[in-house]
Amino acid sequence: MEKSFFVNDSYYTSKEITVLGNTYSVTIVTGKYNYVQIRKVSNNPFGSSGKQFDNFDHAQEHYKCPEMKVQLLLIELKLI
């Protein structure tokens, strides 16, 4: 599922991915602000806002799971 909107001179696109049975929301922000935010949706009892990264390279360095790295690469290349 993909959601997109434009606020504060920035374009926000949010996609949901599933990695090892967990659902994550990946938000890509471009325009005035540029960053990638990843939030775990499933099994998140406190509803934390997730982690924010400067770009996809920093996000991929943070995660050790190969499946997560592949999913992030597919989003970066706009294949999903």
NULUMLUM-559906 format. One record per atom (N, C-alpha, C): residue number from 1; residue in three letters; atom name; x, y, z. Coordinates in pm, 1 decimal, padded with zeros to 6 digits. Layout:
residues N
+------+------+------+----------+----------+----------+
! guti ! nulo ! lofi !       xx !       yy !       zz !
+------+------+------+----------+----------+----------+
!  NUM !  ALA !   CA !        X !        Y !        Z !
...
+------+------+------+----------+----------+----------+
end
This chain:
residues 80
+------+------+------+----------+----------+----------+
! guti ! nulo ! lofi !       xx !       yy !       zz !
+------+------+------+----------+----------+----------+
!    1 !  MET !    N !  00084.7 ! -00117.1 !  00000.0 !
!    1 !  MET !   CA !  00000.0 !  00000.0 !  00000.0 !
!    1 !  MET !    C !  00089.6 !  00123.9 !  00000.0 !
!    2 !  GLU !    N !  00056.4 !  00219.1 ! -00082.5 !
!    2 !  GLU !   CA !  00136.4 !  00341.1 ! -00094.0 !
!    2 !  GLU !    C !  00048.3 !  00462.4 ! -00069.6 !
!    3 !  LYS !    N !  00100.4 !  00556.1 !  00008.9 !
!    3 !  LYS !   CA !  00031.1 !  00682.4 !  00034.4 !
!    3 !  LYS !    C !  00127.9 !  00794.7 !  00001.1 !
!    4 !  SER !    N !  00076.8 !  00901.0 ! -00059.8 !
!    4 !  SER !   CA !  00161.0 !  01014.9 ! -00094.9 !
!    4 !  SER !    C !  00086.8 !  01144.1 ! -00064.6 !
!    5 !  PHE !    N !  00161.4 !  01246.0 ! -00020.8 !
!    5 !  PHE !   CA !  00104.2 !  01378.1 ! -00000.8 !
!    5 !  PHE !    C !  00214.8 !  01482.6 !  00000.8 !
!    6 !  PHE !    N !  00174.9 !  01609.2 ! -00015.8 !
!    6 !  PHE !   CA !  00268.3 !  01721.2 ! -00023.7 !
!    6 !  PHE !    C !  00239.1 !  01817.5 !  00090.7 !
!    7 !  VAL !    N !  00339.3 !  01841.6 !  00176.8 !
!    7 !  VAL !   CA !  00325.1 !  01931.5 !  00291.7 !
!    7 !  VAL !    C !  00458.3 !  02002.2 !  00314.2 !
!    8 !  ASN !    N !  00453.8 !  02130.6 !  00351.5 !
!    8 !  ASN !   CA !  00574.2 !  02208.1 !  00385.8 !
!    8 !  ASN !    C !  00682.4 !  02199.9 !  00278.8 !
!    9 !  ASP !    N !  00643.8 !  02214.3 !  00154.9 !
!    9 !  ASP !   CA !  00737.5 !  02211.7 !  00042.4 !
!    9 !  ASP !    C !  00813.2 !  02080.2 !  00029.8 !
!   10 !  SER !    N !  00758.8 !  01972.6 !  00084.3 !
!   10 !  SER !   CA !  00820.0 !  01840.2 !  00072.7 !
!   10 !  SER !    C !  00714.7 !  01738.5 !  00030.1 !
!   11 !  TYR !    N !  00759.1 !  01641.0 ! -00045.2 !
!   11 !  TYR !   CA !  00672.5 !  01534.8 ! -00094.9 !
!   11 !  TYR !    C !  00697.0 !  01409.7 ! -00011.4 !
!   12 !  TYR !    N !  00592.8 !  01357.7 !  00053.9 !
!   12 !  TYR !   CA !  00602.0 !  01241.7 !  00141.9 !
!   12 !  TYR !    C !  00538.8 !  01121.1 !  00073.7 !
!   13 !  THR !    N !  00613.1 !  01011.9 !  00065.6 !
!   13 !  THR !   CA !  00561.5 !  00886.8 !  00011.8 !
!   13 !  THR !    C !  00584.3 !  00778.3 !  00115.5 !
!   14 !  SER !    N !  00478.4 !  00705.9 !  00149.6 !
!   14 !  SER !   CA !  00487.5 !  00601.3 !  00250.9 !
!   14 !  SER !    C !  00450.4 !  00467.3 !  00189.7 !
!   15 !  LYS !    N !  00531.4 !  00366.2 !  00216.7 !
!   15 !  LYS !   CA !  00506.2 !  00230.4 !  00167.0 !
!   15 !  LYS !    C !  00517.8 !  00132.9 !  00283.4 !
!   16 !  GLU !    N !  00439.9 !  00027.1 !  00278.6 !
!   16 !  GLU !   CA !  00448.4 ! -00077.9 !  00379.9 !
!   16 !  GLU !    C !  00517.5 ! -00199.2 !  00320.1 !
!   17 !  ILE !    N !  00609.0 ! -00257.2 !  00397.7 !
!   17 !  ILE !   CA !  00678.3 ! -00378.6 !  00355.5 !
!   17 !  ILE !    C !  00669.3 ! -00480.7 !  00468.2 !
!   18 !  THR !    N !  00683.9 ! -00606.8 !  00433.3 !
!   18 !  THR !   CA !  00685.5 ! -00714.1 !  00532.7 !
!   18 !  THR !    C !  00819.3 ! -00785.3 !  00523.9 !
!   19 !  VAL !    N !  00887.9 ! -00791.4 !  00638.3 !
!   19 !  VAL !   CA !  01019.2 ! -00855.8 !  00646.7 !
!   19 !  VAL !    C !  01016.5 ! -00950.9 !  00764.9 !
!   20 !  LEU !    N !  01042.0 ! -01078.1 !  00739.0 !
!   20 !  LEU !   CA !  01044.4 ! -01182.1 !  00842.4 !
!   20 !  LEU !    C !  00919.9 ! -01179.0 !  00930.7 !
!   21 !  GLY !    N !  00803.6 ! -01158.2 !  00869.6 !
!   21 !  GLY !   CA !  00677.0 ! -01159.7 !  00941.5 !
!   21 !  GLY !    C !  00642.1 ! -01029.9 !  01012.0 !
!   22 !  ASN !    N !  00726.9 ! -00930.6 !  01005.6 !
!   22 !  ASN !   CA !  00700.4 ! -00800.6 !  01066.4 !
!   22 !  ASN !    C !  00669.3 ! -00698.2 !  00958.2 !
!   23 !  THR !    N !  00575.1 ! -00609.9 !  00986.9 !
!   23 !  THR !   CA !  00536.2 ! -00506.1 !  00892.4 !
!   23 !  THR !    C !  00605.5 ! -00375.4 !  00929.0 !
!   24 !  TYR !    N !  00662.2 ! -00310.5 !  00828.5 !
!   24 !  TYR !   CA !  00731.3 ! -00183.2 !  00847.2 !
!   24 !  TYR !    C !  00669.9 ! -00079.3 !  00754.8 !
!   25 !  SER !    N !  00668.3 !  00045.2 !  00799.6 !
!   25 !  SER !   CA !  00628.0 !  00157.9 !  00717.2 !
!   25 !  SER !    C !  00753.7 !  00237.1 !  00682.5 !
!   26 !  VAL !    N !  00778.0 !  00255.3 !  00553.2 !
!   26 !  VAL !   CA !  00894.3 !  00329.6 !  00506.6 !
!   26 !  VAL !    C !  00843.5 !  00458.9 !  00443.9 !
!   27 !  THR !    N !  00885.1 !  00572.6 !  00499.8 !
!   27 !  THR !   CA !  00843.9 !  00703.2 !  00449.2 !
!   27 !  THR !    C !  00964.0 !  00771.2 !  00384.7 !
!   28 !  ILE !    N !  00947.3 !  00811.6 !  00259.1 !
!   28 !  ILE !   CA !  01052.4 !  00879.8 !  00185.3 !
!   28 !  ILE !    C !  01010.3 !  01025.2 !  00170.6 !
!   29 !  VAL !    N !  01095.9 !  01117.3 !  00214.7 !
!   29 !  VAL !   CA !  01065.7 !  01259.9 !  00208.9 !
!   29 !  VAL !    C !  01164.9 !  01326.8 !  00114.6 !
!   30 !  THR !    N !  01111.9 !  01398.5 !  00014.6 !
!   30 !  THR !   CA !  01197.5 !  01470.7 ! -00080.0 !
!   30 !  THR !    C !  01143.4 !  01612.1 ! -00097.3 !
!   31 !  GLY !    N !  01230.7 !  01704.0 ! -00127.4 !
!   31 !  GLY !   CA !  01192.5 !  01844.2 ! -00145.8 !
!   31 !  GLY !    C !  01273.3 !  01931.6 ! -00052.2 !
!   32 !  LYS !    N !  01203.5 !  02014.1 !  00025.8 !
!   32 !  LYS !   CA !  01271.5 !  02101.4 !  00121.7 !
!   32 !  LYS !    C !  01347.7 !  02018.8 !  00225.4 !
!   33 !  TYR !    N !  01287.3 !  01910.3 !  00268.7 !
!   33 !  TYR !   CA !  01350.6 !  01816.5 !  00362.1 !
!   33 !  TYR !    C !  01374.5 !  01686.0 !  00287.3 !
!   34 !  ASN !    N !  01485.0 !  01619.0 !  00316.9 !
!   34 !  ASN !   CA !  01517.8 !  01492.3 !  00251.1 !
!   34 !  ASN !    C !  01563.0 !  01392.1 !  00356.1 !
!   35 !  TYR !    N !  01485.1 !  01285.6 !  00373.6 !
!   35 !  TYR !   CA !  01522.8 !  01179.4 !  00465.8 !
!   35 !  TYR !    C !  01436.6 !  01056.2 !  00441.0 !
!   36 !  VAL !    N !  01474.7 !  00947.4 !  00506.8 !
!   36 !  VAL !   CA !  01399.8 !  00822.0 !  00501.6 !
!   36 !  VAL !    C !  01368.2 !  00784.2 !  00646.3 !
!   37 !  GLN !    N !  01243.1 !  00752.8 !  00673.7 !
!   37 !  GLN !   CA !  01203.0 !  00712.9 !  00808.1 !
!   37 !  GLN !    C !  01144.3 !  00572.0 !  00801.4 !
!   38 !  ILE !    N !  01189.8 !  00485.4 !  00892.5 !
!   38 !  ILE !   CA !  01141.8 !  00347.2 !  00896.9 !
!   38 !  ILE !    C !  01081.3 !  00321.3 !  01033.3 !
!   39 !  ARG !    N !  00956.0 !  00274.9 !  01032.2 !
!   39 !  ARG !   CA !  00884.0 !  00250.2 !  01157.3 !
!   39 !  ARG !    C !  00826.0 !  00109.5 !  01155.0 !
!   40 !  LYS !    N !  00847.0 !  00036.2 !  01263.8 !
!   40 !  LYS !   CA !  00789.8 ! -00098.2 !  01275.5 !
!   40 !  LYS !    C !  00642.9 ! -00083.3 !  01313.7 !
!   41 !  VAL !    N !  00554.3 ! -00139.1 !  01232.0 !
!   41 !  VAL !   CA !  00410.3 ! -00126.4 !  01254.8 !
!   41 !  VAL !    C !  00359.5 ! -00240.9 !  01341.7 !
!   42 !  SER !    N !  00399.4 ! -00364.8 !  01308.9 !
!   42 !  SER !   CA !  00354.9 ! -00480.1 !  01387.5 !
!   42 !  SER !    C !  00441.7 ! -00494.3 !  01511.7 !
!   43 !  ASN !    N !  00383.8 ! -00545.4 !  01617.5 !
!   43 !  ASN !   CA !  00455.3 ! -00567.4 !  01743.5 !
!   43 !  ASN !    C !  00521.9 ! -00440.1 !  01795.1 !
!   44 !  ASN !    N !  00449.5 ! -00329.7 !  01791.4 !
!   44 !  ASN !   CA !  00501.5 ! -00201.6 !  01836.6 !
!   44 !  ASN !    C !  00404.5 ! -00146.7 !  01942.2 !
!   45 !  PRO !    N !  00410.6 ! -00199.7 !  02065.8 !
!   45 !  PRO !   CA !  00310.4 ! -00164.5 !  02165.9 !
!   45 !  PRO !    C !  00311.0 ! -00017.5 !  02207.4 !
!   46 !  PHE !    N !  00423.5 !  00050.8 !  02198.1 !
!   46 !  PHE !   CA !  00429.7 !  00189.4 !  02241.7 !
!   46 !  PHE !    C !  00412.6 !  00287.6 !  02125.8 !
!   47 !  GLY !    N !  00402.5 !  00237.2 !  02004.0 !
!   47 !  GLY !   CA !  00379.3 !  00322.6 !  01887.5 !
!   47 !  GLY !    C !  00492.2 !  00420.1 !  01860.8 !
!   48 !  SER !    N !  00615.3 !  00374.3 !  01876.5 !
!   48 !  SER !   CA !  00729.2 !  00462.8 !  01855.4 !
!   48 !  SER !    C !  00731.7 !  00515.0 !  01711.4 !
!   49 !  SER !    N !  00795.4 !  00628.2 !  01691.2 !
!   49 !  SER !   CA !  00796.1 !  00692.4 !  01559.6 !
!   49 !  SER !    C !  00897.5 !  00631.2 !  01463.8 !
!   50 !  GLY !    N !  00983.0 !  00543.1 !  01510.3 !
!   50 !  GLY !   CA !  01077.6 !  00476.3 !  01423.3 !
!   50 !  GLY !    C !  01211.8 !  00546.3 !  01416.8 !
!   51 !  LYS !    N !  01289.0 !  00509.4 !  01315.5 !
!   51 !  LYS !   CA !  01423.6 !  00564.6 !  01298.2 !
!   51 !  LYS !    C !  01428.8 !  00649.0 !  01172.1 !
!   52 !  GLN !    N !  01503.1 !  00758.3 !  01179.8 !
!   52 !  GLN !   CA !  01517.3 !  00848.7 !  01066.4 !
!   52 !  GLN !    C !  01661.1 !  00844.7 !  01015.8 !
!   53 !  PHE !    N !  01674.9 !  00836.5 !  00883.6 !
!   53 !  PHE !   CA !  01806.0 !  00827.9 !  00820.1 !
!   53 !  PHE !    C !  01817.8 !  00936.0 !  00713.7 !
!   54 !  ASP !    N !  01940.4 !  00981.4 !  00688.1 !
!   54 !  ASP !   CA !  01964.7 !  01085.0 !  00587.5 !
!   54 !  ASP !    C !  01935.2 !  01036.3 !  00446.3 !
!   55 !  ASN !    N !  01961.0 !  00907.8 !  00421.4 !
!   55 !  ASN !   CA !  01938.5 !  00851.7 !  00288.2 !
!   55 !  ASN !    C !  01926.5 !  00699.7 !  00298.8 !
!   56 !  PHE !    N !  01902.1 !  00634.9 !  00185.2 !
!   56 !  PHE !   CA !  01885.6 !  00489.9 !  00184.5 !
!   56 !  PHE !    C !  02014.7 !  00416.5 !  00220.1 !
!   57 !  ASP !    N !  02128.5 !  00472.5 !  00186.3 !
!   57 !  ASP !   CA !  02256.0 !  00407.3 !  00220.5 !
!   57 !  ASP !    C !  02271.9 !  00394.4 !  00371.6 !
!   58 !  HIS !    N !  02241.5 !  00500.2 !  00445.2 !
!   58 !  HIS !   CA !  02251.3 !  00494.8 !  00591.1 !
!   58 !  HIS !    C !  02148.9 !  00396.7 !  00649.6 !
!   59 !  ALA !    N !  02030.9 !  00390.8 !  00590.5 !
!   59 !  ALA !   CA !  01927.9 !  00296.8 !  00637.4 !
!   59 !  ALA !    C !  01973.6 !  00153.0 !  00615.7 !
!   60 !  GLN !    N !  02031.0 !  00123.7 !  00499.2 !
!   60 !  GLN !   CA !  02077.0 ! -00011.8 !  00470.8 !
!   60 !  GLN !    C !  02194.3 ! -00050.6 !  00559.4 !
!   61 !  GLU !    N !  02280.3 !  00043.0 !  00593.2 !
!   61 !  GLU !   CA !  02392.4 !  00014.1 !  00684.1 !
!   61 !  GLU !    C !  02342.7 ! -00020.8 !  00823.8 !
!   62 !  HIS !    N !  02231.6 !  00039.6 !  00864.4 !
!   62 !  HIS !   CA !  02179.3 !  00018.4 !  00999.6 !
!   62 !  HIS !    C !  02124.0 ! -00123.2 !  01019.1 !
!   63 !  TYR !    N !  02056.2 ! -00176.5 !  00917.6 !
!   63 !  TYR !   CA !  01991.7 ! -00307.0 !  00930.2 !
!   63 !  TYR !    C !  02085.8 ! -00418.6 !  00887.3 !
!   64 !  LYS !    N !  02086.4 ! -00527.9 !  00963.3 !
!   64 !  LYS !   CA !  02172.7 ! -00642.9 !  00932.9 !
!   64 !  LYS !    C !  02100.8 ! -00749.3 !  00851.2 !
!   65 !  CYS !    N !  01969.2 ! -00750.7 !  00857.1 !
!   65 !  CYS !   CA !  01889.1 ! -00851.7 !  00788.9 !
!   65 !  CYS !    C !  01897.2 ! -00832.0 !  00636.9 !
!   66 !  PRO !    N !  01944.2 ! -00934.0 !  00563.0 !
!   66 !  PRO !   CA !  01954.8 ! -00921.3 !  00416.8 !
!   66 !  PRO !    C !  01820.2 ! -00893.2 !  00349.2 !
!   67 !  GLU !    N !  01712.8 ! -00951.4 !  00401.0 !
!   67 !  GLU !   CA !  01581.1 ! -00930.0 !  00341.1 !
!   67 !  GLU !    C !  01538.7 ! -00783.5 !  00353.7 !
!   68 !  MET !    N !  01569.3 ! -00721.0 !  00468.3 !
!   68 !  MET !   CA !  01536.6 ! -00579.5 !  00488.6 !
!   68 !  MET !    C !  01618.0 ! -00493.0 !  00392.3 !
!   69 !  LYS !    N !  01745.6 ! -00526.8 !  00374.8 !
!   69 !  LYS !   CA !  01830.7 ! -00451.2 !  00283.1 !
!   69 !  LYS !    C !  01778.5 ! -00460.4 !  00140.0 !
!   70 !  VAL !    N !  01732.2 ! -00577.9 !  00100.1 !
!   70 !  VAL !   CA !  01677.8 ! -00596.8 ! -00034.8 !
!   70 !  VAL !    C !  01549.7 ! -00515.3 ! -00051.8 !
!   71 !  GLN !    N !  01461.6 ! -00519.2 !  00048.1 !
!   71 !  GLN !   CA !  01336.1 ! -00442.8 !  00040.3 !
!   71 !  GLN !    C !  01364.4 ! -00292.5 !  00029.4 !
!   72 !  LEU !    N !  01460.5 ! -00242.7 !  00107.5 !
!   72 !  LEU !   CA !  01495.8 ! -00100.6 !  00101.2 !
!   72 !  LEU !    C !  01553.7 ! -00065.1 ! -00036.2 !
!   73 !  LEU !    N !  01634.1 ! -00153.8 ! -00091.6 !
!   73 !  LEU !   CA !  01691.3 ! -00130.6 ! -00224.7 !
!   73 !  LEU !    C !  01580.3 ! -00126.5 ! -00330.3 !
!   74 !  LEU !    N !  01483.5 ! -00217.0 ! -00320.0 !
!   74 !  LEU !   CA !  01371.6 ! -00217.5 ! -00415.9 !
!   74 !  LEU !    C !  01289.7 ! -00089.0 ! -00407.4 !
!   75 !  ILE !    N !  01271.6 ! -00038.4 ! -00285.7 !
!   75 !  ILE !   CA !  01198.7 !  00088.5 ! -00270.4 !
!   75 !  ILE !    C !  01281.5 !  00202.1 ! -00328.2 !
!   76 !  GLU !    N !  01410.9 !  00204.3 ! -00300.7 !
!   76 !  GLU !   CA !  01497.4 !  00310.0 ! -00352.0 !
!   76 !  GLU !    C !  01498.1 !  00312.1 ! -00504.4 !
!   77 !  LEU !    N !  01498.0 !  00195.9 ! -00566.2 !
!   77 !  LEU !   CA !  01497.4 !  00186.8 ! -00712.7 !
!   77 !  LEU !    C !  01357.3 !  00198.8 ! -00772.0 !
!   78 !  LYS !    N !  01256.4 !  00217.4 ! -00685.9 !
!   78 !  LYS !   CA !  01116.1 !  00233.3 ! -00725.4 !
!   78 !  LYS !    C !  01062.9 !  00112.6 ! -00799.9 !
!   79 !  LEU !    N !  01106.1 ! -00006.5 ! -00755.5 !
!   79 !  LEU !   CA !  01057.0 ! -00130.3 ! -00814.3 !
!   79 !  LEU !    C !  00936.0 ! -00184.2 ! -00739.9 !
!   80 !  ILE !    N !  00912.3 ! -00134.3 ! -00618.6 !
!   80 !  ILE !   CA !  00789.6 ! -00170.6 ! -00545.5 !
!   80 !  ILE !    C !  00726.7 ! -00045.0 ! -00492.1 !
+------+------+------+----------+----------+----------+
end
